[in-house]
Amino acid sequence: MLGWWYSRGWLWTLQATERRLQTIARVFAVKILFRTWFSPWKQIYTGKSTFQTFIRDVVDNTVSRCIGAVVRGTILLWAGILSLFVLVFGVLLFLAWPFIPFLTIILPILTLTGVGL
């Protein structure tokens, strides 16, 4: 086990973090949201209009695009926050990885000596 832990185990932690980040990107559809960030919300827009309804149609289209940008931006923000959390946890796990096996020795000793964590 220690042979795996100190060789392929480190690579496994990096790959697990990468898979988690890819899952977040896929679940939140980050590529699609970036590509359609300023598209109208729910594809609601007015088509060709007459001169009389031009101003109303421009306002409707602008409002629809603003709503779409806000909703998509909020989703992208949450995807970024979650990705940052996963990345920080992955880096911490990678840095702590060599010391985790020693916890099987240290924790029982601390427990027997009465030292509380």
Backbone as CSV, one residue per row, in Angstrom:
resi,resn,N_x,N_y,N_z,CA_x,CA_y,CA_z,C_x,C_y,C_z
1,MET,0.822,-1.196,0.000,0.000,0.000,0.000,0.867,1.261,0.000
2,LEU,1.925,1.230,0.785,2.780,2.424,0.830,3.446,2.686,-0.518
3,GLY,3.714,1.617,-1.260,4.284,1.792,-2.601,3.338,2.552,-3.510
4,TRP,2.051,2.209,-3.442,1.049,2.931,-4.236,0.881,4.342,-3.716
5,TRP,0.850,4.474,-2.388,0.579,5.765,-1.758,1.594,6.818,-2.172
6,TYR,2.855,6.424,-2.192,3.911,7.395,-2.478,4.327,7.421,-3.947
7,SER,3.635,6.704,-4.800,3.944,6.780,-6.229,2.678,7.153,-7.004
8,ARG,1.863,6.174,-7.319,0.668,6.429,-8.122,-0.422,7.154,-7.339
9,GLY,-0.358,7.107,-6.025,-1.369,7.765,-5.197,-1.396,9.269,-5.395
10,TRP,-0.220,9.860,-5.522,-0.171,11.304,-5.753,-0.814,11.664,-7.086
11,LEU,-0.495,10.872,-8.093,-1.109,11.103,-9.403,-2.621,10.925,-9.316
12,TRP,-3.068,9.946,-8.548,-4.493,9.702,-8.362,-5.188,10.918,-7.751
13,THR,-4.555,11.580,-6.764,-5.170,12.767,-6.146,-5.307,13.903,-7.161
14,LEU,-4.279,14.067,-7.991,-4.360,15.114,-9.011,-5.457,14.804,-10.030
15,GLN,-5.540,13.559,-10.458,-6.570,13.182,-11.423,-7.967,13.293,-10.826
16,ALA,-8.114,12.967,-9.548,-9.423,13.090,-8.899,-9.853,14.552,-8.832
17,THR,-8.922,15.439,-8.532,-9.245,16.867,-8.511,-9.613,17.349,-9.907
18,GLU,-8.871,16.907,-10.906,-9.179,17.290,-12.287,-10.561,16.781,-12.700
19,ARG,-10.893,15.550,-12.329,-12.221,15.006,-12.657,-13.326,15.803,-11.972
20,ARG,-13.098,16.204,-10.733,-14.105,16.997,-10.026,-14.311,18.351,-10.719
21,LEU,-13.225,18.978,-11.145,-13.337,20.265,-11.839,-14.055,20.101,-13.184
22,GLN,-13.763,19.017,-13.893,-14.453,18.764,-15.160,-15.939,18.495,-14.931
23,THR,-16.265,17.813,-13.848,-17.672,17.549,-13.537,-18.404,18.844,-13.248
24,ILE,-17.778,19.737,-12.509,-18.401,21.035,-12.225,-18.641,21.793,-13.531
25,ALA,-17.647,21.805,-14.399,-17.793,22.502,-15.679,-18.903,21.890,-16.520
26,ARG,-19.035,20.576,-16.464,-20.068,19.899,-17.252,-21.459,20.108,-16.637
27,VAL,-21.569,20.002,-15.323,-22.870,20.151,-14.661,-23.398,21.572,-14.824
28,PHE,-22.532,22.555,-14.681,-22.956,23.944,-14.809,-22.948,24.427,-16.258
29,ALA,-22.522,23.586,-17.194,-22.470,23.916,-18.624,-21.716,25.230,-18.850
30,VAL,-20.519,25.299,-18.305,-19.740,26.531,-18.321,-19.437,26.997,-19.741
31,LYS,-19.053,26.100,-20.634,-18.750,26.505,-22.016,-19.967,27.145,-22.684
32,ILE,-21.102,26.515,-22.503,-22.336,27.042,-23.121,-22.702,28.386,-22.506
33,LEU,-22.573,28.505,-21.193,-22.919,29.770,-20.537,-22.003,30.896,-20.982
34,PHE,-20.709,30.614,-21.145,-19.805,31.651,-21.646,-20.161,32.041,-23.079
35,ARG,-20.496,31.042,-23.886,-20.791,31.311,-25.291,-22.093,32.108,-25.446
36,THR,-23.053,31.892,-24.553,-24.366,32.534,-24.689,-24.624,33.562,-23.592
37,TRP,-23.566,34.081,-22.978,-23.714,34.941,-21.812,-24.678,36.102,-22.058
38,PHE,-24.580,36.756,-23.185,-25.425,37.932,-23.447,-26.545,37.634,-24.436
39,SER,-26.892,36.372,-24.567,-28.043,36.014,-25.400,-29.317,36.343,-24.644
40,PRO,-30.401,36.531,-25.362,-31.665,36.827,-24.680,-32.068,35.689,-23.752
41,TRP,-32.704,36.035,-22.649,-33.154,35.056,-21.678,-34.255,34.192,-22.284
42,LYS,-34.101,32.888,-22.182,-35.062,31.916,-22.724,-35.298,32.160,-24.219
43,GLN,-34.332,32.769,-24.884,-34.416,33.075,-26.321,-35.638,33.934,-26.654
44,ILE,-36.058,34.752,-25.695,-37.200,35.637,-25.911,-36.683,36.937,-26.525
45,TYR,-37.074,37.192,-27.741,-36.711,38.442,-28.400,-37.764,38.732,-29.459
46,THR,-37.850,39.966,-29.817,-38.794,40.347,-30.858,-38.062,40.388,-32.180
47,GLY,-38.721,39.912,-33.188,-38.111,39.852,-34.508,-38.165,41.207,-35.205
48,LYS,-38.367,41.173,-36.495,-38.457,42.405,-37.263,-39.657,43.199,-36.786
49,SER,-39.474,44.475,-36.722,-40.552,45.324,-36.225,-40.769,46.503,-37.166
50,THR,-41.887,47.118,-36.987,-42.187,48.317,-37.760,-41.542,49.500,-37.064
51,PHE,-41.553,50.612,-37.725,-40.950,51.800,-37.136,-41.674,52.221,-35.864
52,GLN,-42.967,51.995,-35.804,-43.750,52.404,-34.629,-43.387,51.596,-33.384
53,THR,-43.041,50.345,-33.543,-42.747,49.498,-32.379,-41.250,49.288,-32.187
54,PHE,-40.435,50.040,-32.933,-38.986,49.836,-32.880,-38.422,50.072,-31.482
55,ILE,-38.771,51.183,-30.851,-38.231,51.518,-29.528,-38.652,50.465,-28.501
56,ARG,-39.927,50.077,-28.516,-40.404,49.070,-27.571,-39.668,47.742,-27.783
57,ASP,-39.447,47.367,-29.033,-38.759,46.113,-29.325,-37.296,46.159,-28.887
58,VAL,-36.641,47.289,-29.073,-35.254,47.442,-28.633,-35.174,47.324,-27.116
59,VAL,-36.105,47.967,-26.414,-36.121,47.883,-24.949,-36.397,46.448,-24.503
60,ASP,-37.362,45.787,-25.123,-37.669,44.395,-24.769,-36.462,43.487,-24.990
61,ASN,-35.811,43.638,-26.128,-34.633,42.815,-26.417,-33.494,43.103,-25.434
62,THR,-33.310,44.370,-25.101,-32.249,44.749,-24.165,-32.521,44.190,-22.769
63,VAL,-33.762,44.308,-22.323,-34.116,43.768,-21.011,-33.938,42.257,-20.996
64,SER,-34.348,41.576,-22.040,-34.195,40.126,-22.112,-32.725,39.725,-22.083
65,ARG,-31.885,40.469,-22.777,-30.450,40.173,-22.759,-29.837,40.469,-21.393
66,CYS,-30.276,41.526,-20.739,-29.761,41.848,-19.404,-30.150,40.766,-18.393
67,ILE,-31.384,40.303,-18.458,-31.814,39.227,-17.567,-30.983,37.975,-17.835
68,GLY,-30.778,37.647,-19.092,-29.961,36.490,-19.445,-28.536,36.620,-18.932
69,ALA,-27.969,37.816,-19.054,-26.601,38.029,-18.590,-26.503,37.901,-17.074
70,VAL,-27.480,38.419,-16.370,-27.457,38.341,-14.902,-27.611,36.891,-14.437
71,VAL,-28.573,36.174,-14.997,-28.795,34.781,-14.580,-27.592,33.925,-14.930
72,ARG,-27.092,34.049,-16.148,-25.933,33.241,-16.547,-24.685,33.638,-15.762
73,GLY,-24.534,34.924,-15.503,-23.391,35.384,-14.716,-23.422,34.839,-13.291
74,THR,-24.625,34.786,-12.708,-24.762,34.234,-11.359,-24.398,32.756,-11.338
75,ILE,-24.859,32.020,-12.324,-24.527,30.597,-12.397,-23.027,30.415,-12.596
76,LEU,-22.429,31.232,-13.454,-20.978,31.146,-13.664,-20.215,31.508,-12.390
77,LEU,-20.718,32.466,-11.637,-20.083,32.840,-10.375,-20.091,31.666,-9.402
78,TRP,-21.230,30.998,-9.271,-21.315,29.844,-8.371,-20.435,28.693,-8.866
79,ALA,-20.374,28.497,-10.155,-19.483,27.459,-10.691,-18.027,27.804,-10.380
80,GLY,-17.675,29.072,-10.481,-16.313,29.502,-10.156,-15.984,29.336,-8.686
81,ILE,-16.944,29.671,-7.822,-16.726,29.518,-6.379,-16.540,28.043,-6.029
82,LEU,-17.400,27.207,-6.577,-17.290,25.775,-6.311,-15.991,25.205,-6.869
83,SER,-15.602,25.645,-8.051,-14.339,25.188,-8.642,-13.150,25.626,-7.790
84,LEU,-13.197,26.842,-7.281,-12.120,27.329,-6.427,-12.033,26.504,-5.143
85,PHE,-13.185,26.186,-4.562,-13.222,25.356,-3.357,-12.615,23.977,-3.637
86,VAL,-13.002,23.361,-4.741,-12.471,22.034,-5.101,-10.977,22.120,-5.367
87,LEU,-10.540,23.176,-6.031,-9.119,23.335,-6.331,-8.299,23.515,-5.052
88,VAL,-8.772,24.348,-4.137,-8.046,24.561,-2.875,-7.996,23.265,-2.078
89,PHE,-9.128,22.558,-1.994,-9.144,21.282,-1.279,-8.203,20.274,-1.943
90,GLY,-8.170,20.252,-3.265,-7.275,19.343,-3.982,-5.809,19.651,-3.718
91,VAL,-5.463,20.927,-3.680,-4.069,21.312,-3.397,-3.706,20.934,-1.963
92,LEU,-4.618,21.200,-1.023,-4.352,20.829,0.369,-4.203,19.316,0.524
93,LEU,-5.044,18.563,-0.156,-4.935,17.115,-0.113,-3.612,16.658,-0.714
94,PHE,-3.212,17.267,-1.816,-1.945,16.910,-2.452,-0.762,17.188,-1.524
95,LEU,-0.825,18.324,-0.805,0.266,18.668,0.104,0.273,17.790,1.356
96,ALA,-0.907,17.391,1.820,-1.003,16.566,3.025,-0.834,15.082,2.720
97,TRP,-0.894,14.704,1.459,-0.880,13.294,1.061,0.270,12.479,1.675
98,PRO,1.509,12.972,1.695,2.586,12.136,2.244,2.484,11.920,3.759
99,PHE,1.749,12.768,4.458,1.683,12.675,5.916,0.482,11.886,6.425
100,ILE,-0.489,11.610,5.584,-1.707,10.927,6.011,-1.426,9.524,6.565
101,PRO,-0.533,8.715,5.980,-0.278,7.396,6.568,0.258,7.460,8.004
102,PHE,0.973,8.511,8.341,1.504,8.637,9.693,0.413,8.883,10.729
103,LEU,-0.760,9.319,10.282,-1.856,9.541,11.219,-2.309,8.245,11.871
104,THR,-2.130,7.111,11.199,-2.505,5.825,11.795,-1.614,5.483,12.992
105,ILE,-0.466,6.101,13.060,0.433,5.901,14.199,0.250,7.010,15.224
106,ILE,0.162,8.240,14.753,0.131,9.397,15.644,-1.188,9.507,16.402
107,LEU,-2.308,9.315,15.736,-3.601,9.500,16.400,-3.840,8.528,17.554
108,PRO,-3.540,7.220,17.427,-3.706,6.345,18.600,-2.787,6.736,19.766
109,ILE,-1.562,7.180,19.470,-0.657,7.607,20.522,-1.209,8.833,21.237
110,LEU,-1.716,9.808,20.464,-2.309,10.994,21.059,-3.533,10.646,21.898
111,THR,-4.313,9.679,21.427,-5.504,9.267,22.163,-5.116,8.589,23.478
112,LEU,-4.120,7.714,23.453,-3.700,7.002,24.649,-3.050,7.929,25.662
113,THR,-2.373,8.956,25.185,-1.735,9.895,26.118,-2.694,10.956,26.618
114,GLY,-3.894,11.010,26.057,-4.907,11.952,26.544,-4.805,13.343,25.945
115,VAL,-4.028,13.470,24.901,-3.912,14.770,24.242,-5.119,14.957,23.328
116,GLY,-5.850,16.034,23.516,-7.024,16.310,22.684,-6.642,17.174,21.499
117,LEU,-7.327,16.936,20.397,-7.037,17.758,19.217,-7.891,18.956,19.210
